[in-house]
Amino acid sequence: MYMSNNKVLVIGADHHNTLGIVESLGEKGIKSYVLIVADIKTSFVLKSKFVINGWICPSPSCVVDEMLKHFSDSINKTIVYSSYDNVSSVLDSAAEQLEKYFILPITNEPGSLEHKMSKEYMSELAREVGLSVPRTWMVSDGKIPNDIEYPCITKAISSVEGSKKNIKICQTREDLETFFANTEHCPIIQIQKFISKEYEFQFLGCSLNNGEHVIISGRTHIDRPNGIDNTFFLKFDNVEPEFGETLQKAKEFIKRTGYSGTFSIEFLKDKNNGKHYFTETNFRNDGNAICQTAAGMNIPYIYYLYYSGGDWQKELSASTIKTTYLMPEIYYFKCMLKREFPFREWLQNYKKTTCFITYFKNDTKPFWGSLWNEFKISLGNKLKIN
């Protein structure tokens, strides 16, 4: 098994997408250092047996200092993975300070990543490479354009600045006016024509050396009738020929950003005209990305091999994708309890599942830690209500 003198540092929230990197590398015998960015006292991710050492810092603003406190090898640089948008932005902004000791998931224009993470930039670039994008409006003053098509969906201009509370489906102008009047929203809001979807899908992979090599392992298929995010039961498989044109344009999109690192690029398939509509790119590890490893292509390890001098092409050529079903076990169970779908559907999908996002047979402590966190949150919310 290949080993190098390069250490690995995974930075992200106390979340399953951070854990997914740790587990993927651990499967190949690579143990990680982990920096959890959250205002918490204990971390379920740090319970993994694949963590050499870990630290918790309360906000992205302290990430750089924490990194420099623990790593100082300028010969064998530490390979960094990000699973959190705010962290990706901080690493990019501090590239000049960090590049002496770290191999960073940034672009070839240090300091530009936050701009490239904006939905306005993404939409413009997507159109340039020939991808379909829903009709879009930008609102910075709360004044609603008269030509907006309804229904529409609102989003924060950047995931760094905003959260999911900025996402709302508005059926009428009155709904949109209510959103702007009553919601603590970001200064700039993107409004897009709402696409009635057949399903959502993502291309998952990594970019090496600023887009010189763009590897896309396969695509997810997420059929979620309700909800506004793609955390859901999904199928992951090879990219079918009918998606070939969209795949090539997606690769060109990543190449033009000059980005190096793991990523996901998201689409909706319109149920009316069959078009593939681009929605956004995540310049970080995706929450669903562990399905790649389960399917047969270990993208975090390939990334590690490339930047540590290993034979990444041999690993890539030996990788084969098999059909994989991923279940976000705790969240999906909660969706069932909220009656988003019946118990029968949950049971059928559970029987098909080949991969979970926090439960790993050979490393169960993070799952039990995550479950305990969910129990404490649920109990706390119940006590507040009572």
N, C-alpha and C positions, 0 to 999 in steps of 0.2 A: 504494500500500500504506500502511495506517494506521500511524503511529508517534506515540508520545507522549514526554513528558519523564520518564515514570516508568521507573525501572530495574526489572529483574527479578532476583530472587534465588531460586535453587532450592537447597533444603537436603535432604540425605538421605545414605544410605549409598552406597558405591561399588557401585551395583546398577543393574540395568536399569530399575527404575521411576523412578529419578532421571534416567537418560538419556532415558527416554520423554518427560518434560516438556521437556527441552532440545531434543530433536529436533522435537517438535510445534511449539514456539514458533519454532524455527529455520526450519521450513518456511514460516512466515509472515513471515520476515525479522526476527524478534525474537531478538537474541542475549542470552544470560543470564550473570549472575554465578552461580557455583556454590560452595557450601560443602559439602564432603564430610565426613561425621562417621564416622570410622573410624580405627583405630590402624594406619595404613599409611603408606608413604613416597611411593608413586605411585598415581595414580587413572586407571583406564581411561575414566571418564566425562569427566574433564578433558581428554582428548585430542580431544574433539569440536570441530569447527571453529566451532560455534555458541556456544562459551564465550568470553566476553570476558576474564574473569579468574576464577581459582578458588583456593580455599584448602582445606587439610585440617586438621581439628582432631580430637583423639583420642577425645573423648567428648561426649555431649549437654550435659554440664555447662559446656562452654566455648563453646557456641553463641552465647549472648547477648553475651558480651564480644567475640567475633569479629565479630558483626553490627555492633555499635556502633563498632567500630574502623574499619570500611570505609564505613559509610553514615550520613549526617547531614543529609539534605535533608528538611526538615519541610514544604516546599511541595509538591514532587513526590515523594510517598512511594514507597518501593520496594515493589513487589508481591512477596509471598513465597509460594512453593509448598513444601509439605512432602511427602516421599515415605517418611517414617520415623516410626513410631508414637511413639518416644521424643522425637523432635524436635517433633512436634505438641504433645505434653504440655508440653515446656519452653517453647515459644512461648506457649502458653496461660497458663502460670504466670507468665510475665514480661510479660504483655500491657501492664500499666500502664507499665512501663519502655520498651517497644518501640513503642507505638502512635503516638508523636510522629513517628516516622520511617518506619514500616512499615505496610503493609496486610497483616494477618495472617489465616491460615486458622484461625480460632477460633470459639467460640460467642458468643452474646449475654450469656453469664454468664462473663466471664473467670475462670479458675481452676477451672472445673468440667469441663473436657474430659476429664481423666484419669478422673474418676468416670463420665462418659458413655461412655468407652471400655471400662469394665468389662463383662464378659459378663452380670453380674447385672442391671445397669441396662438393657442392651440387650434382654435377654430379657423383662424386665418391660414396657418400652415397646413391644416388638413385640406382646406380648399385648394391650396397651391399644389398639393401632390395629387389632387383629383378625387379625394374622398368626399362623400356626401355629408353635409352638415345641416341640421335643422335650421330654419330661418331664425335669425338671432338679432336681439336688440340689447344694447347696454344702457343702463339707467344709473346715473350718478347723483341726481338731484331729486329723485322721487317723482319726477314728472313723467307720466306714462305716455309713450307715443300713441298716436291715434290709429296707427296701422297694425297694431299687434293682432295676431291671429289667435283665437281661442279654440280649445283650451291651450294653455301655455304652462311652462314650468319655470320657476325661479331658482337661481343658484348663486352662491357667492362667486365673485370673479376669480377668487383663488382659494384653494383649500388651506393655504397657510393663514389667510385672514379670517376665514369663516368656517362654520360648522354646518351640520345637517339641518339645523334650525332655519337656515336660509333657503331650504328647499321646500317649495310648496307648489302643488298643482292647482292652478286657478282656472275655473271654468268660464268666468265672466270678468268683465272689467271691474265690477264691484268687488269680486274676490281679490283681484290684484290691488285695488285701492285699499282694501282692508289689510292686506299683507304689509304694504308700505306704511300704513298708519299705526298698526299694532305690534309689529315685529321688530325686535332689536336686530336689525339686519346690517350687513356690511355696507360701507360707503358706496361701493359699486356692485350692482346686481346684474347678472346676465339673465335675460329672459329668452327662452327658446320656445318655438312652436312645439307643443306636446305631441310626441309620436306614439301612436297606438301600436304597441309592439307585439310581434309574434313571440319573441324571446330576446334576451340579452346574450351577448357573447363577448369574450375577451381573447386577445392574443397575449400569451405570457412568454417571457423570455429575458434575455439580457443583451446588452450592447457592450462590445469590447473596443477599447482604444478609440473612443469618440465616434463610434459608428462605423469603424472599418469592418467589423464583423457584427452583424445583427442576427442573433439566434432567436427564433421563435419556436418553441417546443410543440405547441398545439393550440387548441382553442377550447374554451369552456362553453357550455350550453346551459344557460340559467333561465328556467321557465318559472318566473315568479309573477303570478297574476296581481298580487297586491304588494305594497311596500315600495320604498323609493331607493333602496340600496340593493346590492347584489350579494349580500351575505345570505346564502340560501343553499339548499341541496342542489348539486350540479353534476353534470357529466363532463368529463375531460377526455379528449381524443385527438387524433391527428387532424390536421386541417384538410377538409375535403376539397376536391378540385373546384367546386362552385365558389369557394372563398378565395381562390388563387389570386384574382385581381386585387381584391381588398387586402390580402396578405402582402403583396408586393408594394402597394401604396403605403401600408402601415410601416413596412421596413424603411421605405424612403423617408417617411415622416421622422422616424427615430434617427436615421442617419443625418438628416438636416439639422437636428437639434444639437448634434455634436456630443451627445450624452454617453457616459460610460456607467454601467450599473444595471441592476435588475429593474424590470419595468412591467407594466401591464398597459394595454391599450384597449379601450372599451367601445362597444358598439351596441346599437339596437337594430333588430331586423323588423322593418315595417310590415305589419300584417296585411296592409292594403295593397302595397305595390312591390313588396319584397326587397326594397332597397336596404342597404347596410348604412346606417347613419352613425358617424363618429360622434362620441360624446366627450371622452377625455382620455388623457394619458396620466398614469401615475409613475413619477420618476422615483421609484422606491420599490421595495418588495411588496407584492400584493398579498392581501389577506387570504386569497384562494391559492397562492402559488405552491403550497405544499403538495397539491394534486400532481404537479409535474414530477416531483420526486417519486411519488407513489406510482406514477404511470411508467417511469423508467428513464427519465432524464433529469439529472440532478443539477439544475442550473446554478445554485450557489457554489457547488463544487467545481463546475466548469469555470466559473468566474475566478475562483480561488486558484485553480491550475494556471489559468492564463497569466495572472498577475504575480504568481510565485515561481514561474518558470517551468511548470509541469507540462505534460503532454495533453493539453486540452482537446486537441483535434482527435486524438485516439479515443478519449473519453466520449467525445461527441459522436464519433462514428460508431461506437459500440452501444450507444443509447438507442433504445427502441421504445416507442410509445404504445402502451396497451390501454384499452378503455378503462377509465377509472371513475368511480362515483364518490364524490366528496360530500360529507355531511358536517356542517358546523353544529356539532351535537347538542350543546347546551342551548344556543340561540334558536336552533331549529325546533327543539322540543318546546321552548317557550312560545314560538310562533304557533305551534299546534295547540297549546293550552289557550292561546288567545283566539282560537278558532279561525285562523287564517286558512287552514285546511283541516280535513278530518283525520282522526286517529288512524283510520284504515290506510290513508295515504302515507302517513308517517311510518307505519309498520312496513308497508311495501318498500318504501325507500330505504328504511333501516336495513332490511334484508339484502338490498342491492349494494349497500355502502361498502366500499373497499378502503376508504381513507377518512380519517377524522382530522379536525384541526387542532385539538388540544390533547386528545387521547392517543398515546403511542404505546403499543404493547410492551416495548422494551424500555420505556421511560415514562412511568405513569404518574410520578409525583406532580408534574405541572397540571395535569388534568384535575387531580384531587384538590390542588391549590386553587385552581380556577373555579371549580364547583363550590368550594368553601366561600370564595369571594362572592359568588352569585347568591349564595344562601344569606350571607351577611347583608348584602344590599337589599334583597327582598324583605328580610326581616326588619331592617331599618326603615324601609319605605312603609311597611305595614304598621309599625309602631308610630310613625309620624301621622299616618291617616287616623289611627285610633286616638 
